[in-house]
C-alpha cells in the first residue's frame, strides 16, 4: 500500500471522541474503532493486517517512533504528540498513549492498544519547531543525530521528555480521569 501524498487540509478531531487501535508486537493493526476508520479514511478491510505506519505523516521525525517502540516493547507507556496522515492526504494531530496486553501465562507482551485524542493547539505549536529541527537533523545525520539533539534539548531545560510533554499537553482533572477510564474499557 503506497502512502498518500500529504495535503494542507487538517482534520479537526472531536474533543469528546477517542481513536483506538490495537497492534501486535510488530505494529501490525489488529483492530481499529469506528472513529479510527472515520478519521483515517481507511476501511477495516484496508487497515487490518497492515503496519500502523500507514498513518505516519512524513512531518513526523523517526526518532519519536524509535522512542515510542523502545518504551512500549518493555511495557512502559509514553505520551506523545503525533501528526498522522489520513488516506486522502489530510492530517490530524493527536495525543497518544499505549496500553500493553500481557499474556497471563508467559508474561510476555502480546499486543499494544493505542488511545488517541485531539491534541491541544498549545502542544502542536510547541512541537512543530522541535519536529522540524529533528527532521532536518535526520536528513543530515540520521536518527542518531536527532536523538542526540533531543536528549540535549531536555537536559538543557532540566526536564525529561515525559515531564515536558505532560506540561504542554496539560492532562489535568476531569479530562485525565476520562481518558484513563476510557483506556480501562479497552484493556
Phi and psi in degrees as GROMACS dihedral restraints (atoms count N, CA, C in turn):
[ dihedral_restraints ]
;  ai    aj    ak    al  type     phi  dphi    fc
    3     4     5     6     1   -82.2    20    10
    4     5     6     7     1   147.9    20    10
    6     7     8     9     1   -77.8    20    10
    7     8     9    10     1   141.0    20    10
    9    10    11    12     1   -68.2    20    10
   10    11    12    13     1   158.4    20    10
   12    13    14    15     1   -79.5    20    10
   13    14    15    16     1   124.9    20    10
   15    16    17    18     1   -63.0    20    10
   16    17    18    19     1   144.7    20    10
   18    19    20    21     1  -116.2    20    10
   19    20    21    22     1   179.1    20    10
   21    22    23    24     1   -93.8    20    10
   22    23    24    25     1    11.5    20    10
   24    25    26    27     1   -87.7    20    10
   25    26    27    28     1   120.5    20    10
   27    28    29    30     1   -97.7    20    10
   28    29    30    31     1   133.5    20    10
   30    31    32    33     1   -90.1    20    10
   31    32    33    34     1   121.0    20    10
   33    34    35    36     1   -87.6    20    10
   34    35    36    37     1   121.4    20    10
   36    37    38    39     1   -83.1    20    10
   37    38    39    40     1   150.8    20    10
   39    40    41    42     1   -68.6    20    10
   40    41    42    43     1   137.2    20    10
   42    43    44    45     1   -77.0    20    10
   43    44    45    46     1    -7.6    20    10
   45    46    47    48     1  -105.8    20    10
   46    47    48    49     1    -2.2    20    10
   48    49    50    51     1  -120.1    20    10
   49    50    51    52     1   155.5    20    10
   51    52    53    54     1  -123.3    20    10
   52    53    54    55     1   140.8    20    10
   54    55    56    57     1   -93.4    20    10
   55    56    57    58     1   128.0    20    10
   57    58    59    60     1  -127.5    20    10
   58    59    60    61     1   133.3    20    10
   60    61    62    63     1  -142.3    20    10
   61    62    63    64     1   155.2    20    10
   63    64    65    66     1  -128.4    20    10
   64    65    66    67     1   135.6    20    10
   66    67    68    69     1  -125.9    20    10
   67    68    69    70     1   162.9    20    10
   69    70    71    72     1   -77.5    20    10
   70    71    72    73     1  -174.6    20    10
   72    73    74    75     1   -72.0    20    10
   73    74    75    76     1    -8.9    20    10
   75    76    77    78     1  -102.9    20    10
   76    77    78    79     1     3.0    20    10
   78    79    80    81     1    88.2    20    10
   79    80    81    82     1    15.4    20    10
   81    82    83    84     1   -87.1    20    10
   82    83    84    85     1   128.0    20    10
   84    85    86    87     1   -68.6    20    10
   85    86    87    88     1   128.6    20    10
   87    88    89    90     1  -110.2    20    10
   88    89    90    91     1   -22.1    20    10
   90    91    92    93     1  -157.8    20    10
   91    92    93    94     1   146.4    20    10
   93    94    95    96     1  -146.8    20    10
   94    95    96    97     1   135.1    20    10
   96    97    98    99     1   -75.5    20    10
   97    98    99   100     1   175.5    20    10
   99   100   101   102     1   -60.3    20    10
  100   101   102   103     1   -35.8    20    10
  102   103   104   105     1   -69.2    20    10
  103   104   105   106     1   -34.8    20    10
  105   106   107   108     1   -61.6    20    10
  106   107   108   109     1   -44.9    20    10
  108   109   110   111     1   -60.8    20    10
  109   110   111   112     1   -47.5    20    10
  111   112   113   114     1   -61.2    20    10
  112   113   114   115     1   -48.6    20    10
  114   115   116   117     1   -75.9    20    10
  115   116   117   118     1   -42.1    20    10
  117   118   119   120     1   -71.4    20    10
  118   119   120   121     1   -27.5    20    10
  120   121   122   123     1    84.5    20    10
  121   122   123   124     1    -3.3    20    10
  123   124   125   126     1   -93.4    20    10
  124   125   126   127     1   144.1    20    10
  126   127   128   129     1   -79.3    20    10
  127   128   129   130     1   163.9    20    10
  129   130   131   132     1   -56.6    20    10
  130   131   132   133     1   -40.7    20    10
  132   133   134   135     1   -63.3    20    10
  133   134   135   136     1   -31.4    20    10
  135   136   137   138     1   -77.9    20    10
  136   137   138   139     1   -32.3    20    10
  138   139   140   141     1  -102.1    20    10
  139   140   141   142     1   -24.6    20    10
  141   142   143   144     1   -62.8    20    10
  142   143   144   145     1   129.5    20    10
  144   145   146   147     1    87.7    20    10
  145   146   147   148     1    -1.3    20    10
  147   148   149   150     1  -103.3    20    10
  148   149   150   151     1   155.3    20    10
  150   151   152   153     1   -64.0    20    10
  151   152   153   154     1   141.6    20    10
  153   154   155   156     1   -62.8    20    10
  154   155   156   157     1   -19.1    20    10
  156   157   158   159     1   -70.9    20    10
  157   158   159   160     1     5.2    20    10
  159   160   161   162     1   -64.5    20    10
  160   161   162   163     1   -20.0    20    10
  162   163   164   165     1  -104.1    20    10
  163   164   165   166     1    12.0    20    10
  165   166   167   168     1   -76.2    20    10
  166   167   168   169     1   121.5    20    10
  168   169   170   171     1   -81.7    20    10
  169   170   171   172     1   140.1    20    10
  171   172   173   174     1   -65.9    20    10
  172   173   174   175     1   -12.3    20    10
  174   175   176   177     1   -78.3    20    10
  175   176   177   178     1    -4.1    20    10
  177   178   179   180     1   -92.5    20    10
  178   179   180   181     1   126.1    20    10
  180   181   182   183     1   -66.8    20    10
  181   182   183   184     1   142.0    20    10
  183   184   185   186     1   -63.5    20    10
  184   185   186   187     1   -29.7    20    10
  186   187   188   189     1   -61.7    20    10
  187   188   189   190     1   -31.2    20    10
  189   190   191   192     1   -64.9    20    10
  190   191   192   193     1   -42.4    20    10
  192   193   194   195     1   -71.6    20    10
  193   194   195   196     1   -32.7    20    10
  195   196   197   198     1   -60.9    20    10
  196   197   198   199     1   -47.1    20    10
  198   199   200   201     1   -61.3    20    10
  199   200   201   202     1   -44.0    20    10
  201   202   203   204     1   -57.4    20    10
  202   203   204   205     1   -51.0    20    10
  204   205   206   207     1   -66.0    20    10
  205   206   207   208     1   -36.2    20    10
  207   208   209   210     1   -59.9    20    10
  208   209   210   211     1   -40.0    20    10
  210   211   212   213     1   -72.6    20    10
  211   212   213   214     1   -52.9    20    10
  213   214   215   216     1   -70.6    20    10
  214   215   216   217     1   -25.8    20    10
  216   217   218   219     1   -66.1    20    10
  217   218   219   220     1   -22.6    20    10
  219   220   221   222     1   -99.8    20    10
  220   221   222   223     1     7.9    20    10
  222   223   224   225     1    84.9    20    10
  223   224   225   226     1     9.0    20    10
  225   226   227   228     1   -97.0    20    10
  226   227   228   229     1   147.1    20    10
  228   229   230   231     1   -83.1    20    10
  229   230   231   232     1   160.1    20    10
  231   232   233   234     1  -146.5    20    10
  232   233   234   235     1   135.0    20    10
  234   235   236   237     1   -97.1    20    10
  235   236   237   238     1   128.8    20    10
  237   238   239   240     1  -141.7    20    10
  238   239   240   241     1   149.5    20    10
  240   241   242   243     1   -99.5    20    10
  241   242   243   244     1   121.1    20    10
  243   244   245   246     1  -131.4    20    10
  244   245   246   247     1   137.0    20    10
  246   247   248   249     1   -98.1    20    10
  247   248   249   250     1   119.9    20    10
  249   250   251   252     1  -108.6    20    10
  250   251   252   253     1   161.8    20    10
  252   253   254   255     1  -117.0    20    10
  253   254   255   256     1   127.9    20    10
  255   256   257   258     1   -89.5    20    10
  256   257   258   259     1   169.9    20    10
  258   259   260   261     1   -59.1    20    10
  259   260   261   262     1   -33.5    20    10
  261   262   263   264     1   -87.2    20    10
  262   263   264   265     1     4.5    20    10
  264   265   266   267     1    94.7    20    10
  265   266   267   268     1    -7.7    20    10
  267   268   269   270     1   -68.3    20    10
  268   269   270   271     1   166.7    20    10
  270   271   272   273     1  -130.5    20    10
  271   272   273   274     1   161.9    20    10
  273   274   275   276     1  -150.7    20    10
  274   275   276   277     1   143.1    20    10
  276   277   278   279     1  -101.2    20    10
  277   278   279   280     1   135.1    20    10
  279   280   281   282     1  -134.4    20    10
  280   281   282   283     1   158.4    20    10
  282   283   284   285     1  -101.5    20    10
  283   284   285   286     1   130.4    20    10
  285   286   287   288     1  -124.4    20    10
  286   287   288   289     1   142.7    20    10
  288   289   290   291     1  -132.8    20    10
  289   290   291   292     1   160.4    20    10
  291   292   293   294     1  -127.0    20    10
  292   293   294   295     1   149.2    20    10
  294   295   296   297     1  -131.7    20    10
  295   296   297   298     1   116.5    20    10
  297   298   299   300     1   -79.5    20    10
  298   299   300   301     1   149.9    20    10
  300   301   302   303     1  -107.0    20    10
  301   302   303   304     1   126.3    20    10
  303   304   305   306     1  -110.6    20    10
  304   305   306   307     1   133.8    20    10
  306   307   308   309     1   -66.8    20    10
  307   308   309   310     1   125.5    20    10
  309   310   311   312     1   -67.1    20    10
  310   311   312   313     1   -21.3    20    10
  312   313   314   315     1   -89.8    20    10
  313   314   315   316     1   -53.5    20    10
  315   316   317   318     1   -85.6    20    10
  316   317   318   319     1   -18.0    20    10
  318   319   320   321     1    65.1    20    10
  319   320   321   322     1    16.7    20    10
  321   322   323   324     1   -88.8    20    10
  322   323   324   325     1   148.3    20    10
  324   325   326   327     1   -70.7    20    10
  325   326   327   328     1   130.7    20    10
  327   328   329   330     1  -114.2    20    10
  328   329   330   331     1   -15.0    20    10
  330   331   332   333     1  -165.5    20    10
  331   332   333   334     1   167.9    20    10
  333   334   335   336     1  -130.5    20    10
  334   335   336   337     1   132.4    20    10
  336   337   338   339     1  -109.4    20    10
  337   338   339   340     1   128.7    20    10
  339   340   341   342     1  -105.4    20    10
  340   341   342   343     1   135.1    20    10
  342   343   344   345     1  -116.5    20    10
  343   344   345   346     1   124.0    20    10
  345   346   347   348     1  -126.2    20    10
  346   347   348   349     1   142.4    20    10
  348   349   350   351     1  -137.2    20    10
  349   350   351   352     1   168.5    20    10
  351   352   353   354     1   -58.4    20    10
  352   353   354   355     1   132.9    20    10
  354   355   356   357     1   -81.7    20    10
  355   356   357   358     1   138.5    20    10
  357   358   359   360     1   -67.6    20    10
  358   359   360   361     1   148.2    20    10
  360   361   362   363     1   -58.0    20    10
  361   362   363   364     1   -35.8    20    10
  363   364   365   366     1   -57.8    20    10
  364   365   366   367     1   -43.3    20    10
  366   367   368   369     1   -66.5    20    10
  367   368   369   370     1   -42.3    20    10
  369   370   371   372     1   -62.4    20    10
  370   371   372   373     1   -49.7    20    10
  372   373   374   375     1   -61.3    20    10
  373   374   375   376     1   -34.4    20    10
  375   376   377   378     1   -71.4    20    10
  376   377   378   379     1   -40.7    20    10
  378   379   380   381     1   -81.1    20    10
  379   380   381   382     1   -27.9    20    10
  381   382   383   384     1   -54.8    20    10
  382   383   384   385     1   -51.9    20    10
  384   385   386   387     1   -65.7    20    10
  385   386   387   388     1   -32.2    20    10
  387   388   389   390     1   -66.4    20    10
  388   389   390   391     1   -46.6    20    10
  390   391   392   393     1   -63.3    20    10
  391   392   393   394     1   -39.0    20    10
  393   394   395   396     1   -60.9    20    10
  394   395   396   397     1   -42.6    20    10
  396   397   398   399     1   -65.2    20    10
  397   398   399   400     1   -42.9    20    10
  399   400   401   402     1   -62.0    20    10
  400   401   402   403     1   -41.3    20    10
  402   403   404   405     1   -62.7    20    10
  403   404   405   406     1   -42.1    20    10
  405   406   407   408     1   -60.6    20    10
  406   407   408   409     1   -45.3    20    10
  408   409   410   411     1   -67.5    20    10
  409   410   411   412     1   -37.3    20    10
  411   412   413   414     1   -64.7    20    10
  412   413   414   415     1   -37.1    20    10
  414   415   416   417     1   -64.5    20    10
  415   416   417   418     1   -39.4    20    10
  417   418   419   420     1   -78.2    20    10
  418   419   420   421     1   -45.6    20    10
  420   421   422   423     1  -139.6    20    10
  421   422   423   424     1    15.3    20    10
  423   424   425   426     1    82.0    20    10
  424   425   426   427     1  -177.7    20    10
  426   427   428   429     1   -61.8    20    10
  427   428   429   430     1   -34.0    20    10
  429   430   431   432     1   -59.3    20    10
  430   431   432   433     1   -42.7    20    10
  432   433   434   435     1   -67.2    20    10
  433   434   435   436     1   -41.8    20    10
  435   436   437   438     1   -68.6    20    10
  436   437   438   439     1   -34.7    20    10
  438   439   440   441     1   -66.4    20    10
  439   440   441   442     1   -41.4    20    10
  441   442   443   444     1   -60.9    20    10
  442   443   444   445     1   -44.4    20    10
  444   445   446   447     1   -61.1    20    10
  445   446   447   448     1   -45.9    20    10
  447   448   449   450     1   -61.6    20    10
  448   449   450   451     1   -43.6    20    10
  450   451   452   453     1   -60.4    20    10
  451   452   453   454     1   -45.7    20    10
  453   454   455   456     1   -65.6    20    10
  454   455   456   457     1   -36.6    20    10
  456   457   458   459     1   -56.9    20    10
  457   458   459   460     1   -46.8    20    10
  459   460   461   462     1   -76.4    20    10
  460   461   462   463     1   -36.8    20    10
  462   463   464   465     1   -60.9    20    10
  463   464   465   466     1   -43.2    20    10
  465   466   467   468     1   -64.6    20    10
  466   467   468   469     1   -21.7    20    10
  468   469   470   471     1  -100.0    20    10
  469   470   471   472     1     5.3    20    10
  471   472   473   474     1    52.5    20    10
  472   473   474   475     1    47.2    20    10
  474   475   476   477     1  -144.6    20    10
  475   476   477   478     1   176.0    20    10
  477   478   479   480     1  -110.6    20    10
  478   479   480   481     1   166.1    20    10
  480   481   482   483     1   -56.2    20    10
  481   482   483   484     1   -48.0    20    10
  483   484   485   486     1   -60.6    20    10
  484   485   486   487     1   -47.3    20    10
  486   487   488   489     1   -64.0    20    10
  487   488   489   490     1   -39.8    20    10
  489   490   491   492     1   -61.5    20    10
  490   491   492   493     1   -50.2    20    10
  492   493   494   495     1   -64.4    20    10
  493   494   495   496     1   -44.8    20    10
  495   496   497   498     1   -58.8    20    10
  496   497   498   499     1   -36.9    20    10
  498   499   500   501     1   -66.1    20    10
  499   500   501   502     1   -41.0    20    10
  501   502   503   504     1   -82.1    20    10
  502   503   504   505     1   -21.8    20    10
  504   505   506   507     1   -85.7    20    10
  505   506   507   508     1   -29.7    20    10
  507   508   509   510     1    51.4    20    10
  508   509   510   511     1    60.6    20    10
  510   511   512   513     1   -83.1    20    10
  511   512   513   514     1    91.6    20    10
  513   514   515   516     1  -124.2    20    10
  514   515   516   517     1   164.5    20    10
  516   517   518   519     1    52.9    20    10
  517   518   519   520     1  -134.6    20    10
  519   520   521   522     1   -60.5    20    10
  520   521   522   523     1   -40.6    20    10
  522   523   524   525     1   -61.6    20    10
  523   524   525   526     1   -42.3    20    10
  525   526   527   528     1   -66.3    20    10
  526   527   528   529     1   -42.4    20    10
  528   529   530   531     1   -60.7    20    10
  529   530   531   532     1   -43.4    20    10
  531   532   533   534     1   -63.6    20    10
  532   533   534   535     1   -44.9    20    10
  534   535   536   537     1   -61.9    20    10
  535   536   537   538     1   -44.2    20    10
  537   538   539   540     1   -63.6    20    10
  538   539   540   541     1   -43.4    20    10
  540   541   542   543     1   -63.0    20    10
  541   542   543   544     1   -41.6    20    10
  543   544   545   546     1   -63.3    20    10
  544   545   546   547     1   -41.5    20    10
  546   547   548   549     1   -61.5    20    10
  547   548   549   550     1   -39.1    20    10
  549   550   551   552     1   -64.6    20    10
  550   551   552   553     1   -28.6    20    10
  552   553   554   555     1   -63.6    20    10
  553   554   555   556     1   -28.9    20    10
  555   556   557   558     1  -102.5    20    10
  556   557   558   559     1     1.2    20    10
